[in-house]
Amino acid sequence: MYIEVERLSYSYNPTSPSAYALKDVSLTIEEGAFFGIIGHTGSGKSTFVQHLNALITLPTAEKKFKPKKGVAYPSIRIGDFDLADKHTDWKALRSKVGIVFQYPEYQLFAESVKEDVAFGLKNFSQTPLTPEETEAHVKEALTAVGLNYEEVKDASPFDLSGGQKRRVAIAGVIVTKPEILVLDEPAAGLDPLGKREIMGLLHSLHRSWCKTIVIVSHDMDEIGENCTKVAVFADGELKFLLPPSELFLHDEELEALGLDIPTTAKVRRALKERGISVDTDFTSEDFARQILALGGRHV
């Protein structure tokens, strides 16, 4: 499923014109993308993703909405779902667009891992499931996130390691087999090894489970290494919508927005100041390859 957003504005305080969290945002996220969203605190990125499964609804989807003549209202289409339509099946939408919030392990609550994962399935399943069918779906989801079902199914989620808890929380969202998976700071609080493991997990899910992945992150190295396209938010506005290979050429503009740039972009700039040009897509693998090739030319 694709995501198409047009003219999206949102204010947490409609009586204050200066309080807009989003201002006339329009963008498309193609099916199959590994999409990144970046921005400083208060930029509007979290407000944006909460619109994607109608945690925040569009004004036209409100039951008491009455249209005003001549007003161009925002719209969001996700596949066949029209999020501007009050008659949209929100339960079906949320089974297809899963959101994993920051530190999702803090939202675990059930007595056992299998009960925790099954909770989302029971809430969003379009048809009643037998206990056997529920168990099969839970087992599949836990296996998909790299956990041994027999070892963890009856364990209390609170007795697991931090990394295992996060995987259980993700399993609780993907158990409905969403086509789009949105994650807010998926590697937050993890050490470098944990970050690599969680990003490896997301790429595995992208290949075999969820067609489209959207991650919100402040880690520019994480974005540069993993995403196919990136949206940059600042003060509620969409400032850039580019693949990383083009986005990080705008290093000075990104820094002016209060954002960092990847390590590869910093080294590329330092080399450029010394008269050495490096053409790279800003992934560490490609950057190393270009540097080695450059060294060979100077031997």
C-alpha positions in Angstrom: 0.0 0.0 0.0 1.2 3.5 -0.8 0.7 6.5 1.4 -0.4 9.8 -0.1 -0.8 12.9 2.1 -2.0 16.2 0.8 -2.3 19.6 2.5 -2.0 18.2 6.0 -2.1 20.8 8.7 -2.8 20.2 12.4 -3.0 22.3 15.5 -3.2 21.1 19.1 -4.8 24.5 19.9 -7.0 25.6 17.0 -7.6 29.0 18.6 -3.9 29.9 18.3 -2.7 30.4 14.8 0.9 30.0 15.9 0.3 26.6 17.5 0.3 24.5 14.3 2.3 21.2 14.7 1.9 20.6 10.9 1.6 23.1 8.2 0.4 22.1 4.7 2.4 18.9 4.4 2.1 16.9 1.2 4.1 13.8 0.4 3.9 10.3 -1.0 5.5 7.2 0.4 5.7 4.5 -2.2 4.9 0.9 -1.5 8.1 -1.0 -0.7 10.0 1.9 0.7 12.2 1.9 3.7 11.3 5.5 4.5 12.9 7.8 7.1 11.5 10.8 8.9 13.8 13.2 10.7 13.4 16.5 12.6 14.3 18.1 15.9 12.0 17.9 18.9 8.7 19.7 18.1 9.2 19.5 14.3 5.9 17.7 13.8 7.3 14.3 12.8 5.5 12.4 15.6 2.2 14.3 15.0 2.6 13.3 11.3 2.9 9.6 11.9 0.0 9.5 14.3 -2.2 10.5 11.4 -1.2 7.5 9.4 -3.4 5.1 11.3 -5.9 7.7 12.5 -4.7 8.0 16.1 -5.2 11.7 15.1 -8.1 11.9 12.7 -8.6 14.4 9.9 -11.4 17.0 10.5 -13.5 15.6 7.7 -13.5 12.2 9.4 -15.0 13.6 12.6 -18.7 12.6 13.1 -19.9 16.2 13.6 -17.9 17.6 10.7 -19.7 20.1 8.5 -17.9 21.2 5.3 -17.3 24.9 4.6 -17.6 26.1 1.0 -14.4 26.9 -0.7 -12.1 25.2 1.9 -9.5 22.7 0.7 -9.3 20.1 3.4 -6.4 17.8 4.0 -6.5 14.3 2.7 -4.7 11.0 3.4 -5.0 7.9 1.3 -3.3 4.7 2.3 -4.0 2.1 -0.4 -7.8 1.8 -0.6 -8.3 3.5 2.8 -9.5 7.1 2.6 -8.7 8.7 6.0 -10.7 11.8 5.2 -13.9 9.7 5.1 -15.7 9.3 8.4 -17.1 5.9 7.2 -13.6 4.4 6.8 -13.1 1.1 8.7 -10.6 2.2 11.3 -10.2 -1.2 12.7 -9.2 -2.6 9.3 -6.9 0.3 8.7 -5.0 -0.2 12.0 -4.6 -3.9 11.2 -2.8 -2.9 8.0 -0.8 0.1 9.4 1.0 -0.8 12.6 2.8 1.8 14.8 5.5 0.9 17.3 6.1 3.8 19.6 9.4 4.8 21.3 10.4 2.4 24.0 7.5 0.0 23.2 8.7 -2.4 25.9 7.2 0.0 28.5 3.8 -0.9 27.1 4.0 -4.6 27.8 1.4 -5.6 30.4 0.2 -9.2 30.2 1.2 -12.1 32.4 2.8 -14.0 29.6 4.5 -13.2 26.3 1.9 -15.1 24.3 -0.9 -13.2 25.9 0.8 -9.9 25.3 1.3 -10.6 21.6 -2.2 -12.0 21.2 -3.8 -8.8 22.5 -3.3 -6.9 19.3 -4.5 -9.8 17.3 -7.8 -10.0 19.2 -8.3 -6.3 18.9 -7.7 -5.9 15.2 -8.5 -9.2 13.6 -11.2 -8.9 11.0 -12.6 -12.4 11.8 -12.9 -14.3 15.0 -10.0 -16.7 15.5 -9.9 -20.1 17.3 -7.4 -20.5 20.1 -5.3 -22.7 17.8 -5.3 -20.0 15.1 -4.4 -17.4 17.6 -1.5 -19.4 18.9 -0.3 -20.1 15.3 -0.3 -16.3 14.5 1.5 -15.5 17.8 4.1 -18.2 17.2 4.7 -16.9 13.7 5.1 -13.3 14.9 7.5 -14.2 17.7 9.6 -16.3 15.3 9.7 -13.4 12.8 11.3 -11.1 15.4 13.9 -13.7 16.2 12.5 -15.3 19.4 12.1 -19.0 20.2 8.4 -19.4 20.8 8.7 -22.4 23.1 11.2 -20.7 25.3 9.4 -17.4 25.7 5.7 -18.0 25.3 4.9 -18.7 28.9 7.5 -16.3 30.4 6.5 -13.0 31.9 7.5 -10.3 29.5 9.0 -8.4 32.5 11.5 -11.2 33.1 13.0 -10.8 29.6 16.1 -8.8 28.7 15.7 -5.3 27.3 16.3 -6.5 23.7 13.8 -9.3 24.1 11.1 -7.0 25.5 11.5 -4.7 22.5 11.1 -7.7 20.1 8.0 -8.9 21.9 6.5 -5.4 21.6 7.2 -5.4 17.9 5.7 -8.9 17.6 2.5 -7.5 19.2 2.2 -5.0 16.4 3.2 -7.2 13.4 1.0 -10.1 14.5 -1.8 -8.7 12.4 0.5 -8.8 9.4 0.4 -5.0 8.6 1.5 -4.0 5.2 3.0 -0.8 6.6 5.0 -0.7 9.8 5.8 2.7 11.4 8.4 2.9 14.2 9.2 5.9 16.3 12.9 5.8 17.3 13.2 2.0 17.0 16.8 1.9 18.3 16.4 4.4 21.1 18.3 3.5 24.2 20.2 0.6 22.7 24.0 0.1 22.6 25.7 0.0 19.2 25.3 -3.8 18.9 21.6 -3.6 19.9 21.1 -0.9 17.3 22.6 -3.1 14.6 20.5 -6.0 15.7 17.2 -4.1 15.7 17.9 -2.5 12.3 18.8 -6.0 10.9 15.5 -7.2 12.3 13.6 -4.4 10.5 15.3 -5.2 7.2 14.3 -8.9 7.7 10.7 -7.9 8.4 10.8 -5.6 5.3 11.9 -8.5 3.1 9.4 -11.1 4.4 6.6 -9.5 6.5 5.8 -5.7 6.0 6.0 -4.3 2.5 6.8 -0.8 3.7 8.8 0.4 6.7 8.7 4.0 8.1 11.1 4.9 10.8 11.3 8.2 12.8 14.8 8.8 14.0 17.2 11.6 15.1 20.2 9.3 14.3 21.5 10.5 10.9 23.9 7.5 10.6 20.9 5.2 11.1 18.9 7.1 8.4 21.8 7.2 6.0 22.6 3.6 6.3 19.0 2.2 6.0 16.5 4.4 4.2 15.6 4.7 0.6 14.0 8.2 1.0 13.9 10.7 3.8 11.4 13.4 4.8 12.8 16.3 6.9 10.4 18.2 9.1 11.1 21.6 10.8 8.6 23.8 12.6 5.7 21.7 11.2 6.8 22.0 7.6 8.3 19.5 5.2 11.7 20.9 4.2 13.2 18.1 2.2 12.0 14.9 0.6 15.0 13.2 -0.9 17.0 9.9 -1.0 19.9 10.0 1.5 22.4 10.3 -1.4 21.0 13.6 -2.3 19.7 14.8 1.1 23.1 14.9 2.8 24.6 17.0 0.1 22.6 19.8 1.9 24.7 19.5 5.0 24.8 23.2 5.8 21.0 23.6 5.4 20.4 20.6 7.6 22.7 22.0 10.3 20.9 25.4 10.0 17.7 23.5 10.9 19.4 22.2 14.1 20.0 18.7 12.7 23.1 16.6 12.6 24.6 14.9 9.5 26.0 11.4 9.2 29.6 10.7 10.0 30.3 10.0 6.3 29.0 13.5 5.4 31.2 15.1 8.0 34.3 13.3 6.7 33.3 14.1 3.1 33.1 17.8 3.9 36.5 17.7 5.7 38.1 16.1 2.7 36.4 18.6 0.3 37.9 21.4 2.3 41.3 19.9 1.6 40.6 19.7 -2.1 39.6 16.0 -2.2 36.2 15.2 -3.7 34.4 12.0 -2.7 31.3 10.9 -4.6 29.3 8.7 -2.2 25.8 7.7 -1.3 26.8 8.3 2.4 26.5 4.7 3.5 29.6 3.5 5.4 30.2 0.7 2.9 30.1 2.9 -0.2 32.1 5.6 1.5 34.9 3.1 2.5 34.9 1.8 -1.1 35.2 5.3 -2.6 38.0 6.2 -0.2 39.9 3.0 -1.0 39.5 3.7 -4.7 40.6 7.3 -4.2 43.7 6.0 -2.3 44.5 3.7 -5.3 44.4 6.6 -7.7 46.9 8.5 -5.5 49.3 5.7 -5.1 
